[in-house]
Amino acid sequence: MLENQSVEEIQNNIKSREISIKEVIEYYLDRIDKFNPYLNAIVLQKDRELIIQEAISKDNAREIDKPLNGLPLAIKDLTDVVGFKTTYGFPGSKNNQPKKNSLFVNRLIDKGAIIIGKTNTAELGVGGHTINRLFGPTSNAYDFSKSAAGSSGGASSAVASGLLPFADGTDQMGSCRGPAAYSNIYGFRPTPGLIAADRQGQNFDIPILTTPGCFARNPRDMSILLDEIVGSNPVDKFSFDLDSSFKKQKISEKEFSSFKIGWLSDMNGDYTVEKDILEICEAKLKDLEKINLKVESLKPKINTNILWNSWSSLRAKSIYEDTLAMNISDISSMTYQAIWEYNKGKEIKSEDLQLALDQKQQCLNQINLIFDKFDFLILPSAQIFPFDKNLQFPKTINDKRLDTYHRWLEVFILSSLLELPSITIPVGFNKDGMPMGMQIVGKNKDDLKLFSFASKYEDIFNFSKIKPNLN
């Protein structure tokens, strides 16, 4: 019965006592028991009986007005939750017990959510593919032999497979957007600061590269989660409030068709992208044009080498400092990807950092000129279709050898570097039945407008009706 209900319908049924919180929890736990062995999406799960006892307590307390009451959530295993280890998928951290919750976890608990476990992640959050030595790879919901992308692939596969109603993620280099594209769901990277984070010890000479984000099968479900975790917090000086809620972002088809979109494609051929990905995205853009949206193919003047150099320097410096903060005694025990970043970051001097910041500003000036004429910019949400889940990372695209372990993630850095909100929307499937998405990128702090686009898009195209065949 619950399989075809929206999160809002489940909420209303809990409030009206047509269904108990215990029944809701048991429904999701049964799906986890049945499908998670194939997906490896949820790890470090709390004992089933303890979860059910928490649900019964909530039923007895009759606290039916909390907006997330009775909904199960599993938190990405880079984020702290008291009572669960935060392992980062890294053997050296397998016994790491956090002493306090991350900020948005406290908000989730305060709003009535039941934390049942952790979702799988790329080891140390580095690499763009959800695989690590503690728990192994997470499977794609549409083909268990394929990658779920990452680093939030555990969360995306869990949502796509109906193991969770929605889920959190973190996004630095596409970690919410790539997994969403690989799962035929929606993945949101907000403007940094919209979801507050504890930034103690952070080097503020480096821009905010990573932000919490989230996944849902459709924007309406996602709005229920977002409205409870966004907003300012005194702990995060970069956090901010919005002037409305995500639930209220409903626009007419006339308003939708008034948007003007710039299609960036493969950035003048500078990005190596599988041909079928571009064709699927362009077919969906033609569908948008049929309902009178203005879509223009752009030849941006942004220098992608400058964009990449700025990003790769800032990212490496950030990961290097994160590694130092973790007090990892044996750097050689990390993955190839993390060691690559550490070694690059160690060599970056103050003058290199200043150059990267100047390059960032140069790219931002160029993108702002484009935004003077367009509401949104669009890029593919991946450069390659889902690949063998046992690989650490793809080494070639279109038979072209990639020069770094993360060049296949280059399509994500424009919004990450320039602090622009971005949401992946589903666009279709290839001949092998593998899903794909494209990123809609908005202006800084234009999150509500961006979300209104995604919501109307889903109303029109109904991608959330398409689900993986797990049976």
One Martini backbone bead per residue (centre of mass of N, CA, C, O) as a GRO file, in nm:
protein
  471
    1MET     BB    1   0.057   0.062  -0.021
    2LEU     BB    2   0.313   0.260   0.021
    3GLU     BB    3   0.460   0.250  -0.258
    4ASN     BB    4   0.239   0.476  -0.394
    5GLN     BB    5   0.315   0.687  -0.183
    6SER     BB    6   0.362   0.976  -0.071
    7VAL     BB    7   0.496   1.148   0.180
    8GLU     BB    8   0.243   1.318   0.235
    9GLU     BB    9   0.049   1.077   0.262
   10ILE     BB   10   0.190   0.945   0.498
   11GLN     BB   11   0.167   1.179   0.691
   12ASN     BB   12  -0.144   1.202   0.690
   13ASN     BB   13  -0.193   0.908   0.791
   14ILE     BB   14  -0.056   0.949   1.062
   15LYS     BB   15  -0.228   1.190   1.164
   16SER     BB   16  -0.511   1.019   1.118
   17ARG     BB   17  -0.455   0.709   1.202
   18GLU     BB   18  -0.442   0.507   0.946
   19ILE     BB   19  -0.139   0.489   1.039
   20SER     BB   20   0.143   0.373   1.175
   21ILE     BB   21   0.467   0.410   1.247
   22LYS     BB   22   0.531   0.112   1.263
   23GLU     BB   23   0.431   0.044   0.975
   24VAL     BB   24   0.623   0.224   0.823
   25ILE     BB   25   0.887   0.106   0.928
   26GLU     BB   26   0.835  -0.188   0.839
   27TYR     BB   27   0.824  -0.136   0.541
   28TYR     BB   28   1.118  -0.033   0.508
   29LEU     BB   29   1.263  -0.273   0.645
   30ASP     BB   30   1.167  -0.487   0.446
   31ARG     BB   31   1.310  -0.362   0.200
   32ILE     BB   32   1.591  -0.376   0.313
   33ASP     BB   33   1.602  -0.684   0.357
   34LYS     BB   34   1.551  -0.751   0.049
   35PHE     BB   35   1.761  -0.529  -0.115
   36ASN     BB   36   2.034  -0.451   0.030
   37PRO     BB   37   2.213  -0.700  -0.041
   38TYR     BB   38   2.239  -0.586  -0.346
   39LEU     BB   39   2.314  -0.272  -0.289
   40ASN     BB   40   2.469  -0.151  -0.043
   41ALA     BB   41   2.343   0.130   0.089
   42ILE     BB   42   2.312   0.027   0.386
   43VAL     BB   43   2.487   0.098   0.686
   44LEU     BB   44   2.498   0.065   1.013
   45GLN     BB   45   2.248  -0.074   1.133
   46LYS     BB   46   2.007  -0.080   1.338
   47ASP     BB   47   1.831  -0.256   1.530
   48ARG     BB   48   1.518  -0.346   1.459
   49GLU     BB   49   1.386  -0.342   1.747
   50LEU     BB   50   1.477  -0.055   1.819
   51ILE     BB   51   1.326   0.088   1.593
   52ILE     BB   52   1.039  -0.012   1.669
   53GLN     BB   53   1.039   0.107   1.954
   54GLU     BB   54   1.052   0.401   1.859
   55ALA     BB   55   0.786   0.393   1.704
   56ILE     BB   56   0.601   0.319   1.941
   57SER     BB   57   0.669   0.568   2.110
   58LYS     BB   58   0.549   0.767   1.905
   59ASP     BB   59   0.264   0.659   1.907
   60ASN     BB   60   0.218   0.701   2.220
   61ALA     BB   61   0.286   1.017   2.220
   62ARG     BB   62   0.126   1.173   1.990
   63GLU     BB   63   0.344   1.321   1.784
   64ILE     BB   64   0.187   1.429   1.491
   65ASP     BB   65   0.316   1.731   1.416
   66LYS     BB   66   0.569   1.635   1.317
   67PRO     BB   67   0.693   1.647   0.995
   68LEU     BB   68   0.891   1.365   1.039
   69ASN     BB   69   0.712   1.166   1.168
   70GLY     BB   70   0.819   0.827   1.117
   71LEU     BB   71   1.066   0.879   0.937
   72PRO     BB   72   1.318   0.724   0.774
   73LEU     BB   73   1.681   0.758   0.823
   74ALA     BB   74   1.991   0.772   0.645
   75ILE     BB   75   2.325   0.861   0.697
   76LYS     BB   76   2.594   0.969   0.579
   77ASP     BB   77   2.933   0.835   0.627
   78LEU     BB   78   3.033   1.164   0.694
   79THR     BB   79   2.818   1.192   0.923
   80ASP     BB   80   2.717   1.280   1.241
   81VAL     BB   81   2.594   1.022   1.476
   82VAL     BB   82   2.483   0.940   1.760
   83GLY     BB   83   2.541   0.580   1.781
   84PHE     BB   84   2.729   0.611   1.528
   85LYS     BB   85   2.954   0.550   1.315
   86THR     BB   86   3.230   0.730   1.153
   87THR     BB   87   3.416   0.594   0.876
   88TYR     BB   88   3.439   0.677   0.561
   89GLY     BB   89   3.525   0.381   0.461
   90PHE     BB   90   3.779   0.368   0.663
   91PRO     BB   91   3.978   0.163   0.837
   92GLY     BB   92   4.101   0.391   1.035
   93SER     BB   93   3.766   0.464   1.117
   94LYS     BB   94   3.591   0.212   1.228
   95ASN     BB   95   3.585   0.341   1.552
   96ASN     BB   96   3.437   0.610   1.509
   97GLN     BB   97   3.296   0.813   1.775
   98PRO     BB   98   3.076   1.042   1.802
   99LYS     BB   99   2.978   1.323   2.028
  100LYS     BB  100   2.811   1.464   1.791
  101ASN     BB  101   2.595   1.616   1.595
  102SER     BB  102   2.507   1.728   1.323
  103LEU     BB  103   2.313   1.986   1.257
  104PHE     BB  104   2.089   1.849   1.066
  105VAL     BB  105   2.040   1.609   1.253
  106ASN     BB  106   1.904   1.764   1.479
  107ARG     BB  107   1.668   1.858   1.305
  108LEU     BB  108   1.554   1.583   1.233
  109ILE     BB  109   1.499   1.488   1.522
  110ASP     BB  110   1.320   1.731   1.611
  111LYS     BB  111   1.108   1.648   1.362
  112GLY     BB  112   1.090   1.302   1.404
  113ALA     BB  113   1.304   1.139   1.302
  114ILE     BB  114   1.440   0.812   1.216
  115ILE     BB  115   1.746   0.677   1.285
  116ILE     BB  116   1.878   0.369   1.123
  117GLY     BB  117   2.152   0.477   0.972
  118LYS     BB  118   2.385   0.432   0.706
  119THR     BB  119   2.535   0.549   0.415
  120ASN     BB  120   2.717   0.495   0.158
  121THR     BB  121   3.065   0.565   0.055
  122ALA     BB  122   3.326   0.704  -0.033
  123GLU     BB  123   3.639   0.694   0.044
  124LEU     BB  124   3.665   0.986   0.215
  125GLY     BB  125   3.484   1.119  -0.025
  126VAL     BB  126   3.675   1.017  -0.270
  127GLY     BB  127   3.589   0.986  -0.645
  128GLY     BB  128   3.263   0.945  -0.745
  129HIS     BB  129   3.252   0.648  -0.607
  130THR     BB  130   3.083   0.387  -0.429
  131ILE     BB  131   3.373   0.287  -0.261
  132ASN     BB  132   3.510   0.053  -0.011
  133ARG     BB  133   3.689  -0.139   0.236
  134LEU     BB  134   3.451  -0.192   0.442
  135PHE     BB  135   3.174  -0.231   0.229
  136GLY     BB  136   3.203  -0.159  -0.053
  137PRO     BB  137   2.993  -0.147  -0.312
  138THR     BB  138   2.744   0.021  -0.470
  139SER     BB  139   2.450  -0.031  -0.635
  140ASN     BB  140   2.263  -0.008  -0.899
  141ALA     BB  141   1.918  -0.011  -0.934
  142TYR     BB  142   1.935  -0.097  -1.263
  143ASP     BB  143   2.231  -0.240  -1.198
  144PHE     BB  144   2.418  -0.437  -0.985
  145SER     BB  145   2.701  -0.403  -1.163
  146LYS     BB  146   2.680  -0.097  -1.116
  147SER     BB  147   2.723   0.221  -1.059
  148ALA     BB  148   2.612   0.495  -0.826
  149ALA     BB  149   2.817   0.667  -0.774
  150GLY     BB  150   2.929   0.986  -0.612
  151SER     BB  151   2.949   0.965  -0.271
  152SER     BB  152   2.607   0.927  -0.250
  153GLY     BB  153   2.511   0.627  -0.347
  154GLY     BB  154   2.355   0.510  -0.110
  155ALA     BB  155   2.126   0.718  -0.109
  156SER     BB  156   2.023   0.693  -0.405
  157SER     BB  157   1.959   0.386  -0.404
  158ALA     BB  158   1.760   0.394  -0.167
  159VAL     BB  159   1.554   0.584  -0.301
  160ALA     BB  160   1.507   0.438  -0.576
  161SER     BB  161   1.421   0.159  -0.400
  162GLY     BB  162   1.249   0.237  -0.135
  163LEU     BB  163   1.415   0.247   0.153
  164LEU     BB  164   1.359   0.558   0.133
  165PRO     BB  165   1.203   0.865   0.107
  166PHE     BB  166   1.481   1.008   0.174
  167ALA     BB  167   1.805   1.195   0.147
  168ASP     BB  168   2.116   1.260   0.228
  169GLY     BB  169   2.405   1.463   0.137
  170THR     BB  170   2.712   1.539  -0.030
  171ASP     BB  171   2.866   1.825  -0.217
  172GLN     BB  172   3.142   1.884  -0.438
  173MET     BB  173   3.179   1.674  -0.715
  174GLY     BB  174   2.865   1.562  -0.755
  175SER     BB  175   2.746   1.377  -0.502
  176CYS     BB  176   2.431   1.438  -0.584
  177ARG     BB  177   2.412   1.448  -0.903
  178GLY     BB  178   2.526   1.180  -1.011
  179PRO     BB  179   2.351   0.972  -0.849
  180ALA     BB  180   2.082   1.075  -0.962
  181ALA     BB  181   2.137   1.010  -1.261
  182TYR     BB  182   2.184   0.691  -1.191
  183SER     BB  183   1.858   0.683  -1.054
  184ASN     BB  184   1.612   0.861  -1.150
  185ILE     BB  185   1.652   1.129  -0.977
  186TYR     BB  186   1.676   1.382  -0.732
  187GLY     BB  187   1.955   1.625  -0.699
  188PHE     BB  188   2.079   1.854  -0.441
  189ARG     BB  189   2.273   2.159  -0.468
  190PRO     BB  190   2.309   2.410  -0.275
  191THR     BB  191   2.371   2.687  -0.153
  192PRO     BB  192   2.604   2.776   0.041
  193GLY     BB  193   2.431   2.783   0.369
  194LEU     BB  194   2.141   2.672   0.359
  195ILE     BB  195   2.290   2.435   0.497
  196ALA     BB  196   2.408   2.405   0.786
  197ALA     BB  197   2.751   2.408   0.919
  198ASP     BB  198   3.027   2.288   1.085
  199ARG     BB  199   3.331   2.511   1.068
  200GLN     BB  200   3.536   2.412   1.251
  201GLY     BB  201   3.868   2.466   1.136
  202GLN     BB  202   3.824   2.623   0.890
  203ASN     BB  203   3.953   2.753   0.594
  204PHE     BB  204   3.861   3.082   0.481
  205ASP     BB  205   4.054   3.099   0.223
  206ILE     BB  206   3.855   2.883   0.139
  207PRO     BB  207   3.607   2.800  -0.022
  208ILE     BB  208   3.304   2.660  -0.036
  209LEU     BB  209   3.277   2.322  -0.162
  210THR     BB  210   3.090   2.195   0.059
  211THR     BB  211   2.752   2.053   0.074
  212PRO     BB  212   2.468   1.986   0.176
  213GLY     BB  213   2.217   1.752   0.060
  214CYS     BB  214   1.973   1.582  -0.167
  215PHE     BB  215   1.710   1.322  -0.202
  216ALA     BB  216   1.449   1.233  -0.449
  217ARG     BB  217   1.197   1.127  -0.657
  218ASN     BB  218   1.075   1.416  -0.590
  219PRO     BB  219   1.020   1.746  -0.513
  220ARG     BB  220   0.790   1.713  -0.310
  221ASP     BB  221   0.944   1.532  -0.120
  222MET     BB  222   1.195   1.717  -0.085
  223SER     BB  223   1.051   1.962   0.052
  224ILE     BB  224   1.004   1.826   0.328
  225LEU     BB  225   1.303   1.812   0.403
  226LEU     BB  226   1.414   2.099   0.346
  227ASP     BB  227   1.228   2.270   0.542
  228GLU     BB  228   1.390   2.127   0.802
  229ILE     BB  229   1.720   2.209   0.716
  230VAL     BB  230   1.701   2.496   0.658
  231GLY     BB  231   1.894   2.765   0.755
  232SER     BB  232   2.000   2.939   1.004
  233ASN     BB  233   2.311   2.938   1.211
  234PRO     BB  234   2.533   3.051   1.447
  235VAL     BB  235   2.764   2.844   1.372
  236ASP     BB  236   2.706   2.957   1.070
  237LYS     BB  237   2.809   3.242   0.901
  238PHE     BB  238   2.691   3.141   0.602
  239SER     BB  239   2.415   3.127   0.680
  240PHE     BB  240   2.065   3.121   0.556
  241ASP     BB  241   1.760   3.261   0.458
  242LEU     BB  242   1.441   3.237   0.337
  243ASP     BB  243   1.125   3.382   0.202
  244SER     BB  244   1.047   3.074   0.172
  245SER     BB  245   0.922   2.767   0.064
  246PHE     BB  246   0.935   2.470  -0.105
  247LYS     BB  247   0.631   2.388  -0.098
  248LYS     BB  248   0.544   2.676  -0.250
  249GLN     BB  249   0.670   2.582  -0.537
  250LYS     BB  250   0.426   2.693  -0.757
  251ILE     BB  251   0.375   2.680  -1.109
  252SER     BB  252   0.292   2.765  -1.407
  253GLU     BB  253   0.320   2.705  -1.740
  254LYS     BB  254   0.367   2.999  -1.809
  255GLU     BB  255   0.603   3.045  -1.616
  256PHE     BB  256   0.777   2.815  -1.720
  257SER     BB  257   0.788   2.923  -2.029
  258SER     BB  258   0.956   3.194  -1.941
  259PHE     BB  259   1.205   3.054  -1.936
  260LYS     BB  260   1.564   3.084  -1.979
  261ILE     BB  261   1.796   2.867  -2.154
  262GLY     BB  262   2.135   2.743  -2.121
  263TRP     BB  263   2.327   2.532  -2.327
  264LEU     BB  264   2.654   2.382  -2.262
  265SER     BB  265   2.713   2.097  -2.281
  266ASP     BB  266   3.071   2.044  -2.358
  267MET     BB  267   3.219   2.308  -2.366
  268ASN     BB  268   3.324   2.323  -2.669
  269GLY     BB  269   3.459   2.022  -2.631
  270ASP     BB  270   3.623   2.010  -2.349
  271TYR     BB  271   3.433   1.781  -2.273
  272THR     BB  272   3.415   1.443  -2.201
  273VAL     BB  273   3.133   1.287  -2.368
  274GLU     BB  274   2.898   1.084  -2.415
  275LYS     BB  275   2.696   1.092  -2.680
  276ASP     BB  276   2.424   0.983  -2.555
  277ILE     BB  277   2.398   1.200  -2.342
  278LEU     BB  278   2.358   1.444  -2.525
  279GLU     BB  279   2.111   1.329  -2.678
  280ILE     BB  280   1.918   1.301  -2.435
  281CYS     BB  281   1.926   1.595  -2.346
  282GLU     BB  282   1.837   1.723  -2.623
  283ALA     BB  283   1.562   1.583  -2.635
  284LYS     BB  284   1.451   1.724  -2.378
  285LEU     BB  285   1.486   2.014  -2.478
  286LYS     BB  286   1.282   1.982  -2.709
  287ASP     BB  287   1.042   1.933  -2.521
  288LEU     BB  288   1.058   2.216  -2.395
  289GLU     BB  289   1.013   2.375  -2.659
  290LYS     BB  290   0.720   2.262  -2.709
  291ILE     BB  291   0.645   2.440  -2.429
  292ASN     BB  292   0.803   2.732  -2.483
  293LEU     BB  293   1.083   2.718  -2.418
  294LYS     BB  294   1.391   2.885  -2.395
  295VAL     BB  295   1.652   2.741  -2.597
  296GLU     BB  296   2.012   2.786  -2.587
  297SER     BB  297   2.298   2.740  -2.756
  298LEU     BB  298   2.617   2.762  -2.617
  299LYS     BB  299   2.942   2.954  -2.636
  300PRO     BB  300   3.138   2.974  -2.401
  301LYS     BB  301   3.409   3.187  -2.263
  302ILE     BB  302   3.499   2.987  -2.077
  303ASN     BB  303   3.790   2.875  -1.929
  304THR     BB  304   3.845   2.545  -1.854
  305ASN     BB  305   4.137   2.557  -1.748
  306ILE     BB  306   4.089   2.767  -1.528
  307LEU     BB  307   3.867   2.619  -1.383
  308TRP     BB  308   4.035   2.364  -1.317
  309ASN     BB  309   4.276   2.492  -1.171
  310SER     BB  310   4.118   2.618  -0.945
  311TRP     BB  311   3.973   2.368  -0.840
  312SER     BB  312   4.213   2.166  -0.796
  313SER     BB  313   4.354   2.343  -0.587
  314LEU     BB  314   4.127   2.384  -0.376
  315ARG     BB  315   4.061   2.088  -0.330
  316ALA     BB  316   4.339   1.985  -0.243
  317LYS     BB  317   4.373   2.176  -0.002
  318SER     BB  318   4.119   2.082   0.149
  319ILE     BB  319   4.192   1.778   0.173
  320TYR     BB  320   4.457   1.814   0.316
  321GLU     BB  321   4.336   1.953   0.572
  322ASP     BB  322   4.142   1.725   0.644
  323THR     BB  323   4.361   1.512   0.688
  324LEU     BB  324   4.503   1.653   0.919
  325ALA     BB  325   4.247   1.664   1.108
  326MET     BB  326   4.235   1.334   1.121
  327ASN     BB  327   4.514   1.207   1.195
  328ILE     BB  328   4.664   1.048   0.973
  329SER     BB  329   4.948   0.855   1.002
  330ASP     BB  330   4.903   0.686   0.719
  331ILE     BB  331   4.889   0.789   0.404
  332SER     BB  332   4.927   0.507   0.251
  333SER     BB  333   4.631   0.400   0.356
  334MET     BB  334   4.505   0.536   0.141
  335THR     BB  335   4.384   0.620  -0.137
  336TYR     BB  336   4.479   0.721  -0.436
  337GLN     BB  337   4.297   0.972  -0.444
  338ALA     BB  338   4.377   1.093  -0.165
  339ILE     BB  339   4.682   1.106  -0.219
  340TRP     BB  340   4.671   1.293  -0.461
  341GLU     BB  341   4.549   1.533  -0.304
  342TYR     BB  342   4.756   1.557  -0.080
  343ASN     BB  343   5.008   1.607  -0.256
  344LYS     BB  344   4.899   1.857  -0.397
  345GLY     BB  345   4.818   2.026  -0.142
  346LYS     BB  346   5.108   2.040  -0.011
  347GLU     BB  347   5.224   2.231  -0.263
  348ILE     BB  348   5.037   2.465  -0.186
  349LYS     BB  349   5.065   2.796  -0.189
  350SER     BB  350   4.970   3.115  -0.136
  351GLU     BB  351   5.003   3.197  -0.439
  352ASP     BB  352   4.829   2.964  -0.550
  353LEU     BB  353   4.571   3.042  -0.402
  354GLN     BB  354   4.540   3.324  -0.525
  355LEU     BB  355   4.518   3.232  -0.816
  356ALA     BB  356   4.263   3.060  -0.779
  357LEU     BB  357   4.085   3.299  -0.687
  358ASP     BB  358   4.119   3.470  -0.942
  359GLN     BB  359   4.005   3.255  -1.135
  360LYS     BB  360   3.730   3.240  -1.009
  361GLN     BB  361   3.648   3.535  -1.061
  362GLN     BB  362   3.670   3.523  -1.365
  363CYS     BB  363   3.447   3.307  -1.401
  364LEU     BB  364   3.221   3.461  -1.255
  365ASN     BB  365   3.206   3.701  -1.445
  366GLN     BB  366   3.122   3.531  -1.692
  367ILE     BB  367   2.862   3.398  -1.574
  368ASN     BB  368   2.710   3.665  -1.510
  369LEU     BB  369   2.674   3.748  -1.805
  370ILE     BB  370   2.490   3.509  -1.874
  371PHE     BB  371   2.271   3.564  -1.643
  372ASP     BB  372   2.158   3.826  -1.780
  373LYS     BB  373   1.997   3.618  -2.007
  374PHE     BB  374   1.951   3.382  -1.789
  375ASP     BB  375   1.806   3.165  -1.561
  376PHE     BB  376   1.947   2.899  -1.681
  377LEU     BB  377   2.178   2.630  -1.669
  378ILE     BB  378   2.297   2.347  -1.875
  379LEU     BB  379   2.409   2.017  -1.784
  380PRO     BB  380   2.528   1.739  -1.753
  381SER     BB  381   2.534   1.466  -1.490
  382ALA     BB  382   2.741   1.328  -1.694
  383GLN     BB  383   3.010   1.158  -1.891
  384ILE     BB  384   2.912   0.868  -1.795
  385PHE     BB  385   2.797   0.576  -1.772
  386PRO     BB  386   2.746   0.323  -1.594
  387PHE     BB  387   2.984   0.125  -1.432
  388ASP     BB  388   3.183  -0.079  -1.292
  389LYS     BB  389   3.171  -0.117  -0.945
  390ASN     BB  390   3.485  -0.228  -0.909
  391LEU     BB  391   3.582   0.030  -0.986
  392GLN     BB  392   3.733   0.322  -0.895
  393PHE     BB  393   3.764   0.443  -1.198
  394PRO     BB  394   3.751   0.588  -1.488
  395LYS     BB  395   3.996   0.605  -1.770
  396THR     BB  396   3.772   0.629  -2.003
  397ILE     BB  397   3.635   0.826  -2.286
  398ASN     BB  398   3.588   0.759  -2.597
  399ASP     BB  399   3.891   0.633  -2.588
  400LYS     BB  400   3.985   0.846  -2.381
  401ARG     BB  401   4.236   0.933  -2.182
  402LEU     BB  402   4.258   1.019  -1.856
  403ASP     BB  403   4.463   1.241  -1.654
  404THR     BB  404   4.264   1.180  -1.413
  405TYR     BB  405   4.056   1.046  -1.167
  406HIS     BB  406   3.841   1.326  -1.208
  407ARG     BB  407   3.767   1.408  -1.512
  408TRP     BB  408   3.469   1.268  -1.511
  409LEU     BB  409   3.376   1.537  -1.311
  410GLU     BB  410   3.394   1.822  -1.458
  411VAL     BB  411   3.083   1.901  -1.496
  412PHE     BB  412   3.059   2.009  -1.175
  413ILE     BB  413   3.250   2.270  -1.119
  414LEU     BB  414   3.100   2.528  -1.182
  415SER     BB  415   2.901   2.527  -0.935
  416SER     BB  416   3.104   2.463  -0.707
  417LEU     BB  417   3.302   2.705  -0.741
  418LEU     BB  418   3.054   2.938  -0.780
  419GLU     BB  419   2.812   2.889  -0.582
  420LEU     BB  420   2.577   2.714  -0.729
  421PRO     BB  421   2.281   2.605  -0.772
  422SER     BB  422   2.190   2.245  -0.814
  423ILE     BB  423   1.983   2.023  -1.021
  424THR     BB  424   1.888   1.703  -1.079
  425ILE     BB  425   1.730   1.575  -1.370
  426PRO     BB  426   1.557   1.363  -1.538
  427VAL     BB  427   1.584   1.229  -1.904
  428GLY     BB  428   1.661   0.910  -1.923
  429PHE     BB  429   1.754   0.634  -2.145
  430ASN     BB  430   1.931   0.390  -2.264
  431LYS     BB  431   1.957   0.092  -2.438
  432ASP     BB  432   2.036  -0.045  -2.139
  433GLY     BB  433   1.859   0.113  -1.908
  434MET     BB  434   2.022   0.370  -1.832
  435PRO     BB  435   2.036   0.646  -1.652
  436MET     BB  436   1.975   1.009  -1.679
  437GLY     BB  437   2.097   1.353  -1.637
  438MET     BB  438   2.049   1.707  -1.558
  439GLN     BB  439   2.176   2.024  -1.484
  440ILE     BB  440   2.041   2.284  -1.296
  441VAL     BB  441   2.152   2.624  -1.300
  442GLY     BB  442   2.180   2.884  -1.070
  443LYS     BB  443   2.183   3.142  -0.892
  444ASN     BB  444   2.280   3.276  -0.625
  445LYS     BB  445   2.012   3.209  -0.410
  446ASP     BB  446   1.806   3.058  -0.639
  447ASP     BB  447   1.662   2.799  -0.516
  448LEU     BB  448   1.353   2.837  -0.552
  449LYS     BB  449   1.349   2.875  -0.856
  450LEU     BB  450   1.482   2.609  -0.924
  451PHE     BB  451   1.266   2.432  -0.784
  452SER     BB  452   1.024   2.520  -0.956
  453PHE     BB  453   1.126   2.392  -1.211
  454ALA     BB  454   1.146   2.096  -1.113
  455SER     BB  455   0.850   2.063  -1.031
  456LYS     BB  456   0.721   2.114  -1.310
  457TYR     BB  457   0.875   1.902  -1.463
  458GLU     BB  458   0.754   1.660  -1.309
  459ASP     BB  459   0.456   1.720  -1.376
  460ILE     BB  460   0.505   1.669  -1.687
  461PHE     BB  461   0.707   1.389  -1.693
  462ASN     BB  462   0.705   1.169  -1.459
  463PHE     BB  463   0.974   1.009  -1.355
  464SER     BB  464   0.876   0.880  -1.075
  465LYS     BB  465   0.715   0.641  -1.218
  466ILE     BB  466   0.996   0.533  -1.266
  467LYS     BB  467   1.116   0.207  -1.177
  468PRO     BB  468   1.292  -0.029  -1.059
  469ASN     BB  469   1.348  -0.375  -1.123
  470LEU     BB  470   1.387  -0.582  -0.834
  471ASN     BB  471   1.232  -0.876  -0.873
   0.00000   0.00000   0.00000
